[in-house]
Amino acid sequence: MINRQTIDKLLQTQKIYETLINEIDVGVHAIDHTGRTMIYNDKMMEIESMRKEEVIDKNFQDVFMFEDGQGSTLLNALHHKKEVKNQKQTYYNNKGKEITTINNTFPVYDGETAIGAIEIAKDVTVIERLVRKNMGINVNTRYSFDNIIGSSLAIKEVIENTKRATRTASSVLIVGETGTGKELFAQSIHNGSDRSSAPFISQNCAAIPDSLIESLLFGTKKGAFTGAIDRPGLFEQAEGGTLLLDEINSLSPMLQAKLLRAIQEKSIRRVGDTVDRKINVRIISTINEDPIEAISNQRLRKDLFYRLSVVSLFIPPLRERKEDIIQLIDFFIKKYNHMFQMNIKGVSEEVSSLLTNYDWPGNIRELEHVIEGAINLMIDEEVIEVSHLPYNFRNKSVSKSNDTYPKEPSIIGVHQFTANDKQQPLRNLKDFLLEAENYYINKALEKHKFHVTNAAKELGLSRQSLQYRMKRLDNN
């Protein structure tokens, strides 16, 4: 006979198990030996847009639908005792909604007998739709050399070298920090070459999981895996033209090896196929870090680097071409004047000084966002003043110019409010409190050498609360 203590312990264990299953950020679906659902966690409900009562204790095949000839990885694991890892599967819920997941599926045994199967799933439905949308659709190659803004010696030299690269079909590696305009140069090469009438296709290698990027690049053969159809990859889609591979250092070593083979052999093989297909594609790739450092840290294969960098272009960061900042400001003001139907004439001398002295870690993209943000705060004004600049930029630029953290606000407590201060107009309360909070948080982080947990403890906050405040202040 089971005593009360044993029952309580079993109930506690069950509660811990239920909490764990529902809190993890992957879908979990388990069936018994008859195919009926036993476990169906909250994340799986979210992925499949279904309620538990629609699935629990129901036969799996009565609930979900698959394309003709395509089976379920979960049922395959049960009936064929087959374990699969990182397999993509597309299927439909009981309302006909299409779902795509990457699954790890395996049978569950009691001794030699399979008593069920478990599937752990990651949702890639949105990414799969994006892949399909991109297939066969060229990027609007609207950029040419005329769109590159700047007259500094640094940028002129890069433009001249880039123009020379239009004469051949050699691979080009464009090196530059995030926000420097690497794709603009890539499109300029394509549009200036004899391939300009052929496709230009761009793919950010960091935006797609490894489990999908291979089929996206090389294509698939029907039957290669559950849900696979005959579909050309980006190499075939770019035939005769240019394929831009952005952030090439984010590809896994295995995919880098396959990419190297495709470039060397000038042929590709679709996933699941046995036939090699010849390709005529110019490869332009980009990297947002020093290639030598990427090789040293094993983020980029040395042999692939040599193959991609027949022509190497190094785009200078904005801090190394500050004489171009005023031209860029004028360009972005004209752009957003047209977009927002406004009539901004320019920036004040103070703003001009602030913008030209700032280091721009986010480069041209950050400058554009600052100008766009400032114009959004304007009504009838014709000149951008410091008060129009986004708060986070004002805070960072002042901090950077003083080479320190934000200064202590001029008024922290009532005891600092002197008679002279009373004669001055008061600052906006929201701006003052944000500045004070930013100062105090930075002091705590600096004191604890940016150990967030320790800083939060001294401030009397939870780690999550401090992280939220840091993020909020950075976005203001």
Contacts in CASP RR format, 6 or more apart in sequence:
PFRMAT RR
TARGET T0000
AUTHOR 0000-0000-0000
METHOD contacts of the structure
MODEL  1
MINRQTIDKLLQTQKIYETLINEIDVGVHAIDHTGRTMIYNDKMMEIESM
RKEEVIDKNFQDVFMFEDGQGSTLLNALHHKKEVKNQKQTYYNNKGKEIT
TINNTFPVYDGETAIGAIEIAKDVTVIERLVRKNMGINVNTRYSFDNIIG
SSLAIKEVIENTKRATRTASSVLIVGETGTGKELFAQSIHNGSDRSSAPF
ISQNCAAIPDSLIESLLFGTKKGAFTGAIDRPGLFEQAEGGTLLLDEINS
LSPMLQAKLLRAIQEKSIRRVGDTVDRKINVRIISTINEDPIEAISNQRL
RKDLFYRLSVVSLFIPPLRERKEDIIQLIDFFIKKYNHMFQMNIKGVSEE
VSSLLTNYDWPGNIRELEHVIEGAINLMIDEEVIEVSHLPYNFRNKSVSK
SNDTYPKEPSIIGVHQFTANDKQQPLRNLKDFLLEAENYYINKALEKHKF
HVTNAAKELGLSRQSLQYRMKRLDNN
21 28 0 8 1.000
21 39 0 8 1.000
21 41 0 8 1.000
22 41 0 8 1.000
22 42 0 8 1.000
22 43 0 8 1.000
24 41 0 8 1.000
24 43 0 8 1.000
25 43 0 8 1.000
26 43 0 8 1.000
26 120 0 8 1.000
26 121 0 8 1.000
26 122 0 8 1.000
27 41 0 8 1.000
27 43 0 8 1.000
27 44 0 8 1.000
27 47 0 8 1.000
27 119 0 8 1.000
27 120 0 8 1.000
27 121 0 8 1.000
27 122 0 8 1.000
27 123 0 8 1.000
28 39 0 8 1.000
28 40 0 8 1.000
28 41 0 8 1.000
28 43 0 8 1.000
28 44 0 8 1.000
28 118 0 8 1.000
28 119 0 8 1.000
28 120 0 8 1.000
28 121 0 8 1.000
29 37 0 8 1.000
29 39 0 8 1.000
29 40 0 8 1.000
29 41 0 8 1.000
29 44 0 8 1.000
29 55 0 8 1.000
29 74 0 8 1.000
29 118 0 8 1.000
29 119 0 8 1.000
29 121 0 8 1.000
30 37 0 8 1.000
30 38 0 8 1.000
30 39 0 8 1.000
30 40 0 8 1.000
30 108 0 8 1.000
30 116 0 8 1.000
30 117 0 8 1.000
30 118 0 8 1.000
30 119 0 8 1.000
31 37 0 8 1.000
31 38 0 8 1.000
31 60 0 8 1.000
31 74 0 8 1.000
31 75 0 8 1.000
31 78 0 8 1.000
31 116 0 8 1.000
31 117 0 8 1.000
32 38 0 8 1.000
32 115 0 8 1.000
32 116 0 8 1.000
33 78 0 8 1.000
33 113 0 8 1.000
33 114 0 8 1.000
33 115 0 8 1.000
33 116 0 8 1.000
34 59 0 8 1.000
35 59 0 8 1.000
35 60 0 8 1.000
35 61 0 8 1.000
35 75 0 8 1.000
35 78 0 8 1.000
35 116 0 8 1.000
36 57 0 8 1.000
36 58 0 8 1.000
36 59 0 8 1.000
36 60 0 8 1.000
37 55 0 8 1.000
37 56 0 8 1.000
37 57 0 8 1.000
37 58 0 8 1.000
37 60 0 8 1.000
37 63 0 8 1.000
38 56 0 8 1.000
38 57 0 8 1.000
39 118 0 8 1.000
40 52 0 8 1.000
40 55 0 8 1.000
40 56 0 8 1.000
44 121 0 8 1.000
45 51 0 8 1.000
45 52 0 8 1.000
46 123 0 8 1.000
47 99 0 8 1.000
47 101 0 8 1.000
47 121 0 8 1.000
47 123 0 8 1.000
47 125 0 8 1.000
48 55 0 8 1.000
48 93 0 8 1.000
48 97 0 8 1.000
48 99 0 8 1.000
49 93 0 8 1.000
49 95 0 8 1.000
49 97 0 8 1.000
49 99 0 8 1.000
50 63 0 8 1.000
50 93 0 8 1.000
50 94 0 8 1.000
54 63 0 8 1.000
54 94 0 8 1.000
55 63 0 8 1.000
60 72 0 8 1.000
60 74 0 8 1.000
60 75 0 8 1.000
61 72 0 8 1.000
61 75 0 8 1.000
63 93 0 8 1.000
63 94 0 8 1.000
64 72 0 8 1.000
64 91 0 8 1.000
64 92 0 8 1.000
64 93 0 8 1.000
64 94 0 8 1.000
65 91 0 8 1.000
65 92 0 8 1.000
65 93 0 8 1.000
65 94 0 8 1.000
65 96 0 8 1.000
66 72 0 8 1.000
66 91 0 8 1.000
66 92 0 8 1.000
67 90 0 8 1.000
67 91 0 8 1.000
67 227 0 8 1.000
70 90 0 8 1.000
70 91 0 8 1.000
70 226 0 8 1.000
70 227 0 8 1.000
71 226 0 8 1.000
72 89 0 8 1.000
72 91 0 8 1.000
72 226 0 8 1.000
73 84 0 8 1.000
73 87 0 8 1.000
73 89 0 8 1.000
73 103 0 8 1.000
73 105 0 8 1.000
73 119 0 8 1.000
73 226 0 8 1.000
74 103 0 8 1.000
74 105 0 8 1.000
74 117 0 8 1.000
74 119 0 8 1.000
75 117 0 8 1.000
76 82 0 8 1.000
76 84 0 8 1.000
76 105 0 8 1.000
77 83 0 8 1.000
77 84 0 8 1.000
77 105 0 8 1.000
77 106 0 8 1.000
77 107 0 8 1.000
77 117 0 8 1.000
77 118 0 8 1.000
77 119 0 8 1.000
78 107 0 8 1.000
78 114 0 8 1.000
78 116 0 8 1.000
78 117 0 8 1.000
81 107 0 8 1.000
81 114 0 8 1.000
82 107 0 8 1.000
83 105 0 8 1.000
83 106 0 8 1.000
83 107 0 8 1.000
84 103 0 8 1.000
84 104 0 8 1.000
84 105 0 8 1.000
84 106 0 8 1.000
85 104 0 8 1.000
86 102 0 8 1.000
86 103 0 8 1.000
86 104 0 8 1.000
86 211 0 8 1.000
87 102 0 8 1.000
87 103 0 8 1.000
87 104 0 8 1.000
87 105 0 8 1.000
87 225 0 8 1.000
87 226 0 8 1.000
88 100 0 8 1.000
88 101 0 8 1.000
88 102 0 8 1.000
88 103 0 8 1.000
88 124 0 8 1.000
88 128 0 8 1.000
88 211 0 8 1.000
88 212 0 8 1.000
88 215 0 8 1.000
88 225 0 8 1.000
88 226 0 8 1.000
88 227 0 8 1.000
88 228 0 8 1.000
89 100 0 8 1.000
89 101 0 8 1.000
89 102 0 8 1.000
89 103 0 8 1.000
89 225 0 8 1.000
89 226 0 8 1.000
89 227 0 8 1.000
90 98 0 8 1.000
90 99 0 8 1.000
90 100 0 8 1.000
90 128 0 8 1.000
90 226 0 8 1.000
90 227 0 8 1.000
91 98 0 8 1.000
91 99 0 8 1.000
92 98 0 8 1.000
92 99 0 8 1.000
93 99 0 8 1.000
98 125 0 8 1.000
99 123 0 8 1.000
99 125 0 8 1.000
100 123 0 8 1.000
100 124 0 8 1.000
100 125 0 8 1.000
100 127 0 8 1.000
100 128 0 8 1.000
101 121 0 8 1.000
101 122 0 8 1.000
101 123 0 8 1.000
101 124 0 8 1.000
101 125 0 8 1.000
102 121 0 8 1.000
102 122 0 8 1.000
102 124 0 8 1.000
102 209 0 8 1.000
102 211 0 8 1.000
102 212 0 8 1.000
103 119 0 8 1.000
103 120 0 8 1.000
103 121 0 8 1.000
103 122 0 8 1.000
104 119 0 8 1.000
104 120 0 8 1.000
104 121 0 8 1.000
105 117 0 8 1.000
105 118 0 8 1.000
105 119 0 8 1.000
105 120 0 8 1.000
106 117 0 8 1.000
106 118 0 8 1.000
107 114 0 8 1.000
107 116 0 8 1.000
107 117 0 8 1.000
108 114 0 8 1.000
108 115 0 8 1.000
108 116 0 8 1.000
108 117 0 8 1.000
108 118 0 8 1.000
109 115 0 8 1.000
122 209 0 8 1.000
124 209 0 8 1.000
124 211 0 8 1.000
124 212 0 8 1.000
127 208 0 8 1.000
127 209 0 8 1.000
127 212 0 8 1.000
128 212 0 8 1.000
131 208 0 8 1.000
131 212 0 8 1.000
131 216 0 8 1.000
134 201 0 8 1.000
134 203 0 8 1.000
134 216 0 8 1.000
134 234 0 8 1.000
135 231 0 8 1.000
135 232 0 8 1.000
135 233 0 8 1.000
135 234 0 8 1.000
135 237 0 8 1.000
136 199 0 8 1.000
136 201 0 8 1.000
136 237 0 8 1.000
138 199 0 8 1.000
138 200 0 8 1.000
138 201 0 8 1.000
139 187 0 8 1.000
139 200 0 8 1.000
139 201 0 8 1.000
139 202 0 8 1.000
139 244 0 8 1.000
141 187 0 8 1.000
141 190 0 8 1.000
141 191 0 8 1.000
141 196 0 8 1.000
141 200 0 8 1.000
142 187 0 8 1.000
143 183 0 8 1.000
143 184 0 8 1.000
143 187 0 8 1.000
143 188 0 8 1.000
143 191 0 8 1.000
144 187 0 8 1.000
144 188 0 8 1.000
144 191 0 8 1.000
144 192 0 8 1.000
145 159 0 8 1.000
145 162 0 8 1.000
145 163 0 8 1.000
145 188 0 8 1.000
145 192 0 8 1.000
147 184 0 8 1.000
147 188 0 8 1.000
148 155 0 8 1.000
148 159 0 8 1.000
148 184 0 8 1.000
148 185 0 8 1.000
148 188 0 8 1.000
149 324 0 8 1.000
149 327 0 8 1.000
149 328 0 8 1.000
149 331 0 8 1.000
150 156 0 8 1.000
150 321 0 8 1.000
150 324 0 8 1.000
150 327 0 8 1.000
150 328 0 8 1.000
151 323 0 8 1.000
151 324 0 8 1.000
151 327 0 8 1.000
152 321 0 8 1.000
152 323 0 8 1.000
152 324 0 8 1.000
154 316 0 8 1.000
154 320 0 8 1.000
154 321 0 8 1.000
155 316 0 8 1.000
155 321 0 8 1.000
155 324 0 8 1.000
158 185 0 8 1.000
158 313 0 8 1.000
158 314 0 8 1.000
158 315 0 8 1.000
158 316 0 8 1.000
161 311 0 8 1.000
161 313 0 8 1.000
162 185 0 8 1.000
162 188 0 8 1.000
162 189 0 8 1.000
162 313 0 8 1.000
163 192 0 8 1.000
165 172 0 8 1.000
165 189 0 8 1.000
165 311 0 8 1.000
165 313 0 8 1.000
166 189 0 8 1.000
166 192 0 8 1.000
166 193 0 8 1.000
167 193 0 8 1.000
168 311 0 8 1.000
169 193 0 8 1.000
169 195 0 8 1.000
169 282 0 8 1.000
170 282 0 8 1.000
170 310 0 8 1.000
170 311 0 8 1.000
171 263 0 8 1.000
171 282 0 8 1.000
171 283 0 8 1.000
171 284 0 8 1.000
171 285 0 8 1.000
171 307 0 8 1.000
171 308 0 8 1.000
171 309 0 8 1.000
171 310 0 8 1.000
171 311 0 8 1.000
172 186 0 8 1.000
172 189 0 8 1.000
172 282 0 8 1.000
172 283 0 8 1.000
172 284 0 8 1.000
172 285 0 8 1.000
172 308 0 8 1.000
172 310 0 8 1.000
172 311 0 8 1.000
172 312 0 8 1.000
172 313 0 8 1.000
173 248 0 8 1.000
173 284 0 8 1.000
173 285 0 8 1.000
173 286 0 8 1.000
173 287 0 8 1.000
173 291 0 8 1.000
173 305 0 8 1.000
173 308 0 8 1.000
173 309 0 8 1.000
173 311 0 8 1.000
173 312 0 8 1.000
173 313 0 8 1.000
174 182 0 8 1.000
174 185 0 8 1.000
174 186 0 8 1.000
174 284 0 8 1.000
174 285 0 8 1.000
174 286 0 8 1.000
174 287 0 8 1.000
174 313 0 8 1.000
174 315 0 8 1.000
175 286 0 8 1.000
175 287 0 8 1.000
175 290 0 8 1.000
175 291 0 8 1.000
175 312 0 8 1.000
175 313 0 8 1.000
175 314 0 8 1.000
175 315 0 8 1.000
176 182 0 8 1.000
176 286 0 8 1.000
176 287 0 8 1.000
176 288 0 8 1.000
176 314 0 8 1.000
176 315 0 8 1.000
176 317 0 8 1.000
177 288 0 8 1.000
177 315 0 8 1.000
177 317 0 8 1.000
177 362 0 8 1.000
177 363 0 8 1.000
178 288 0 8 1.000
178 362 0 8 1.000
178 363 0 8 1.000
178 365 0 8 1.000
179 362 0 8 1.000
179 363 0 8 1.000
179 364 0 8 1.000
179 365 0 8 1.000
179 366 0 8 1.000
180 315 0 8 1.000
180 316 0 8 1.000
180 317 0 8 1.000
180 318 0 8 1.000
180 363 0 8 1.000
180 364 0 8 1.000
181 315 0 8 1.000
181 363 0 8 1.000
181 364 0 8 1.000
181 365 0 8 1.000
182 246 0 8 1.000
182 286 0 8 1.000
182 288 0 8 1.000
182 315 0 8 1.000
183 202 0 8 1.000
183 244 0 8 1.000
183 246 0 8 1.000
183 286 0 8 1.000
185 313 0 8 1.000
185 315 0 8 1.000
186 202 0 8 1.000
186 242 0 8 1.000
186 244 0 8 1.000
186 284 0 8 1.000
186 286 0 8 1.000
187 200 0 8 1.000
187 244 0 8 1.000
189 242 0 8 1.000
189 284 0 8 1.000
190 196 0 8 1.000
190 200 0 8 1.000
190 241 0 8 1.000
190 242 0 8 1.000
190 282 0 8 1.000
190 284 0 8 1.000
191 200 0 8 1.000
193 242 0 8 1.000
193 282 0 8 1.000
195 240 0 8 1.000
195 241 0 8 1.000
195 242 0 8 1.000
195 282 0 8 1.000
198 238 0 8 1.000
198 239 0 8 1.000
198 240 0 8 1.000
198 241 0 8 1.000
198 242 0 8 1.000
199 237 0 8 1.000
199 238 0 8 1.000
199 239 0 8 1.000
199 240 0 8 1.000
199 241 0 8 1.000
199 242 0 8 1.000
200 238 0 8 1.000
200 241 0 8 1.000
200 242 0 8 1.000
200 244 0 8 1.000
201 234 0 8 1.000
201 237 0 8 1.000
201 238 0 8 1.000
201 242 0 8 1.000
201 243 0 8 1.000
201 244 0 8 1.000
202 243 0 8 1.000
202 244 0 8 1.000
202 246 0 8 1.000
203 216 0 8 1.000
203 217 0 8 1.000
203 234 0 8 1.000
203 243 0 8 1.000
203 244 0 8 1.000
203 245 0 8 1.000
203 246 0 8 1.000
204 246 0 8 1.000
204 247 0 8 1.000
205 213 0 8 1.000
205 245 0 8 1.000
205 246 0 8 1.000
205 247 0 8 1.000
205 248 0 8 1.000
205 250 0 8 1.000
205 251 0 8 1.000
206 246 0 8 1.000
206 247 0 8 1.000
206 250 0 8 1.000
208 216 0 8 1.000
210 251 0 8 1.000
210 252 0 8 1.000
210 254 0 8 1.000
210 255 0 8 1.000
213 251 0 8 1.000
213 255 0 8 1.000
214 255 0 8 1.000
214 258 0 8 1.000
214 271 0 8 1.000
215 224 0 8 1.000
215 228 0 8 1.000
215 231 0 8 1.000
215 233 0 8 1.000
215 271 0 8 1.000
216 233 0 8 1.000
216 234 0 8 1.000
217 233 0 8 1.000
217 234 0 8 1.000
217 235 0 8 1.000
217 255 0 8 1.000
217 259 0 8 1.000
217 268 0 8 1.000
218 233 0 8 1.000
218 235 0 8 1.000
218 258 0 8 1.000
218 262 0 8 1.000
218 268 0 8 1.000
218 269 0 8 1.000
218 270 0 8 1.000
218 271 0 8 1.000
219 231 0 8 1.000
219 232 0 8 1.000
219 233 0 8 1.000
219 235 0 8 1.000
219 236 0 8 1.000
219 268 0 8 1.000
219 270 0 8 1.000
219 271 0 8 1.000
220 228 0 8 1.000
220 229 0 8 1.000
220 230 0 8 1.000
220 231 0 8 1.000
220 233 0 8 1.000
220 270 0 8 1.000
220 271 0 8 1.000
220 272 0 8 1.000
221 228 0 8 1.000
221 230 0 8 1.000
221 270 0 8 1.000
221 271 0 8 1.000
221 272 0 8 1.000
221 273 0 8 1.000
222 228 0 8 1.000
222 229 0 8 1.000
222 230 0 8 1.000
223 229 0 8 1.000
223 272 0 8 1.000
224 270 0 8 1.000
224 271 0 8 1.000
224 272 0 8 1.000
224 273 0 8 1.000
225 271 0 8 1.000
225 272 0 8 1.000
228 271 0 8 1.000
228 272 0 8 1.000
232 270 0 8 1.000
233 268 0 8 1.000
233 270 0 8 1.000
234 243 0 8 1.000
235 243 0 8 1.000
235 262 0 8 1.000
235 268 0 8 1.000
235 279 0 8 1.000
235 281 0 8 1.000
236 268 0 8 1.000
236 277 0 8 1.000
236 279 0 8 1.000
238 281 0 8 1.000
239 279 0 8 1.000
239 280 0 8 1.000
239 281 0 8 1.000
240 280 0 8 1.000
240 281 0 8 1.000
240 282 0 8 1.000
241 280 0 8 1.000
241 281 0 8 1.000
241 282 0 8 1.000
242 281 0 8 1.000
242 282 0 8 1.000
242 283 0 8 1.000
242 284 0 8 1.000
243 281 0 8 1.000
243 282 0 8 1.000
243 283 0 8 1.000
243 284 0 8 1.000
244 284 0 8 1.000
244 285 0 8 1.000
244 286 0 8 1.000
245 251 0 8 1.000
245 259 0 8 1.000
245 283 0 8 1.000
245 284 0 8 1.000
245 285 0 8 1.000
245 286 0 8 1.000
246 285 0 8 1.000
246 286 0 8 1.000
247 286 0 8 1.000
247 287 0 8 1.000
247 288 0 8 1.000
248 256 0 8 1.000
248 285 0 8 1.000
248 286 0 8 1.000
248 287 0 8 1.000
248 300 0 8 1.000
248 304 0 8 1.000
248 308 0 8 1.000
249 287 0 8 1.000
249 288 0 8 1.000
249 289 0 8 1.000
249 294 0 8 1.000
249 299 0 8 1.000
249 300 0 8 1.000
250 299 0 8 1.000
251 259 0 8 1.000
253 298 0 8 1.000
253 301 0 8 1.000
256 300 0 8 1.000
256 301 0 8 1.000
256 304 0 8 1.000
257 301 0 8 1.000
257 304 0 8 1.000
259 304 0 8 1.000
260 301 0 8 1.000
260 303 0 8 1.000
260 304 0 8 1.000
260 307 0 8 1.000
262 268 0 8 1.000
262 279 0 8 1.000
263 283 0 8 1.000
263 307 0 8 1.000
263 308 0 8 1.000
264 307 0 8 1.000
265 276 0 8 1.000
266 278 0 8 1.000
266 279 0 8 1.000
266 280 0 8 1.000
267 276 0 8 1.000
267 277 0 8 1.000
267 278 0 8 1.000
267 279 0 8 1.000
268 276 0 8 1.000
268 277 0 8 1.000
268 279 0 8 1.000
269 275 0 8 1.000
269 276 0 8 1.000
269 277 0 8 1.000
270 277 0 8 1.000
283 308 0 8 1.000
285 308 0 8 1.000
287 294 0 8 1.000
287 300 0 8 1.000
289 299 0 8 1.000
291 300 0 8 1.000
291 305 0 8 1.000
291 309 0 8 1.000
294 300 0 8 1.000
294 305 0 8 1.000
295 301 0 8 1.000
295 302 0 8 1.000
295 305 0 8 1.000
317 360 0 8 1.000
317 363 0 8 1.000
318 324 0 8 1.000
318 325 0 8 1.000
318 360 0 8 1.000
318 362 0 8 1.000
318 363 0 8 1.000
318 364 0 8 1.000
318 367 0 8 1.000
319 359 0 8 1.000
319 360 0 8 1.000
322 356 0 8 1.000
325 355 0 8 1.000
325 356 0 8 1.000
325 367 0 8 1.000
326 352 0 8 1.000
326 356 0 8 1.000
328 364 0 8 1.000
328 367 0 8 1.000
328 368 0 8 1.000
329 346 0 8 1.000
329 347 0 8 1.000
329 352 0 8 1.000
329 355 0 8 1.000
329 367 0 8 1.000
329 371 0 8 1.000
330 346 0 8 1.000
332 367 0 8 1.000
332 368 0 8 1.000
332 371 0 8 1.000
332 372 0 8 1.000
333 344 0 8 1.000
333 346 0 8 1.000
333 347 0 8 1.000
333 371 0 8 1.000
333 375 0 8 1.000
333 384 0 8 1.000
336 342 0 8 1.000
336 344 0 8 1.000
336 371 0 8 1.000
336 372 0 8 1.000
336 375 0 8 1.000
337 343 0 8 1.000
337 344 0 8 1.000
337 375 0 8 1.000
340 375 0 8 1.000
340 376 0 8 1.000
342 375 0 8 1.000
342 378 0 8 1.000
343 382 0 8 1.000
344 375 0 8 1.000
344 378 0 8 1.000
344 381 0 8 1.000
344 382 0 8 1.000
344 383 0 8 1.000
344 384 0 8 1.000
345 382 0 8 1.000
345 383 0 8 1.000
346 382 0 8 1.000
346 383 0 8 1.000
346 384 0 8 1.000
347 355 0 8 1.000
347 383 0 8 1.000
347 384 0 8 1.000
348 383 0 8 1.000
348 384 0 8 1.000
348 385 0 8 1.000
348 386 0 8 1.000
350 385 0 8 1.000
350 386 0 8 1.000
351 384 0 8 1.000
351 385 0 8 1.000
351 386 0 8 1.000
351 388 0 8 1.000
351 389 0 8 1.000
354 386 0 8 1.000
354 389 0 8 1.000
354 397 0 8 1.000
354 401 0 8 1.000
355 367 0 8 1.000
355 370 0 8 1.000
357 397 0 8 1.000
357 401 0 8 1.000
358 396 0 8 1.000
358 397 0 8 1.000
358 400 0 8 1.000
358 401 0 8 1.000
359 400 0 8 1.000
360 366 0 8 1.000
360 367 0 8 1.000
369 390 0 8 1.000
370 389 0 8 1.000
370 390 0 8 1.000
370 393 0 8 1.000
371 384 0 8 1.000
373 388 0 8 1.000
373 389 0 8 1.000
373 390 0 8 1.000
374 384 0 8 1.000
374 388 0 8 1.000
374 389 0 8 1.000
374 390 0 8 1.000
375 384 0 8 1.000
375 388 0 8 1.000
377 388 0 8 1.000
378 384 0 8 1.000
378 388 0 8 1.000
381 388 0 8 1.000
386 394 0 8 1.000
389 397 0 8 1.000
390 476 0 8 1.000
391 431 0 8 1.000
391 434 0 8 1.000
391 476 0 8 1.000
392 473 0 8 1.000
392 474 0 8 1.000
392 475 0 8 1.000
392 476 0 8 1.000
395 406 0 8 1.000
395 435 0 8 1.000
395 438 0 8 1.000
395 473 0 8 1.000
398 406 0 8 1.000
398 407 0 8 1.000
399 405 0 8 1.000
399 406 0 8 1.000
405 439 0 8 1.000
405 442 0 8 1.000
405 443 0 8 1.000
405 446 0 8 1.000
406 435 0 8 1.000
406 438 0 8 1.000
406 439 0 8 1.000
406 442 0 8 1.000
407 439 0 8 1.000
408 439 0 8 1.000
409 432 0 8 1.000
409 435 0 8 1.000
409 436 0 8 1.000
409 439 0 8 1.000
410 416 0 8 1.000
411 417 0 8 1.000
411 421 0 8 1.000
411 427 0 8 1.000
411 432 0 8 1.000
412 436 0 8 1.000
434 473 0 8 1.000
434 476 0 8 1.000
437 469 0 8 1.000
437 473 0 8 1.000
438 473 0 8 1.000
440 459 0 8 1.000
441 455 0 8 1.000
441 459 0 8 1.000
441 466 0 8 1.000
441 469 0 8 1.000
441 470 0 8 1.000
441 473 0 8 1.000
444 455 0 8 1.000
444 458 0 8 1.000
444 459 0 8 1.000
445 452 0 8 1.000
445 455 0 8 1.000
447 455 0 8 1.000
447 458 0 8 1.000
448 454 0 8 1.000
448 455 0 8 1.000
448 458 0 8 1.000
452 463 0 8 1.000
452 466 0 8 1.000
452 467 0 8 1.000
452 470 0 8 1.000
453 463 0 8 1.000
455 466 0 8 1.000
456 462 0 8 1.000
456 463 0 8 1.000
456 465 0 8 1.000
456 466 0 8 1.000
459 466 0 8 1.000
461 469 0 8 1.000
END
